[in-house]
Amino acid sequence: MPVLKTRILQGDEAAFTRLYELFYRRLYSFSLSLVRVSDIANEVVEDVFMKVWTSQSLLRNVENLSVYLYVAVKNQSLNRLSAQAREWMVSGLDNLEPDVAVINNDPYTFTVTNEMLNRVNHAIDQLPPRCKMIFKLIREDGLKYKEVAAILNISVNTIDVQMATAVKRISEALGIPKNIPQQQSAKKI
């Protein structure tokens, strides 16, 4: 990522395009989880990328480009929510349906039946909003606990508790018995 940042600072359009390709989809999903409207999420992400390109000098002081992009999208999304709060209250935000993210396309996913995939997505969708966001950022976007803590401005311990809650609730929803020994997974710090 540091090489990509350096190339963008030099005005390399191909490097910027690569950054866009690497992050657009994940940032869009993250913004969508906040604003709940596809068009607005798209605009938020496009605005952030536009700012990165037009204000490249801002990247000089950025240590972690991934965290920077997520924080910028979070802030832009929250700004959009503030600006449109009155309109949404009138139009009924509760009637909008968020898109359910599909689990990453890997070989294991293809072996899971449609029914199981639906059960998993339903279980994830039933998580409390903050817990669901943290779960998706870590499991689907592949971010580390420390990065998610920086993005959401919360402690790593809070991330750990929320992930434990998510795994417990998903396991219960899928009917996985508690007495099955689970592998210890190292936290991605």
Secondary structure, DSSP 4 states (H G I P E B T S, - for coil): -HHHHHHHHTT-HHHHHHHHHHHHHHHHHHHHHHH--HHHHHHHHHHHHHHHHHTGGGGGG-S-HHHHHHHHHHHHHHHHHHHHHHHHHHHTGGGPPPPPPPPP--HHHHHS-HHHHHHHHHHHHTS-HHHHHHHIIIIIS---HHHHHHHHT--HHHHHHHHHHHHHHHHHHHT--TTS--PPPPP--
